[in-house]
Amino acid sequence: MFMTKTKKEDALHRLKIAHGHLEKIIEMVENDAYCIDVLTQTKAVQQALKKTDEVLLENHLSCCVVDHIKGGRAKQATDEIMKVFSQR
């Protein structure tokens, strides 16, 4: 995967945020924290991962998909993206 330095730093930053929140969530559950407080933290992890997905998708579309289309592999590029978004 090719990523510009900026995109890579952005993705890593967001993943580290999610990691930190997740560690906190584990600690909170182990210590029987108030459910709403735990849920607040899980939402923060989900948001950080969503933002990471957006960075990765933007990178993929601007680099990989463009290369696939130029190489005559547009169907492959479309199929890959659809496969990711159809997973549950």
Sequence and secondary structure as in RCSB ss.txt:
>XXXX:A:sequence
MFMTKTKKEDALHRLKIAHGHLEKIIEMVENDAYCIDVLTQTKAVQQALKKTDEVLLENHLSCCVVDHIKGGRAK
QATDEIMKVFSQR
>XXXX:A:secstr
    HHHHHHHHHHHHHHHHHHHHHHHHHHTT  HHHHHHHHHHHHHHHHHHHHHHHHHIIIIIIHHHHHTT HH
HHHHHHHHHHH  
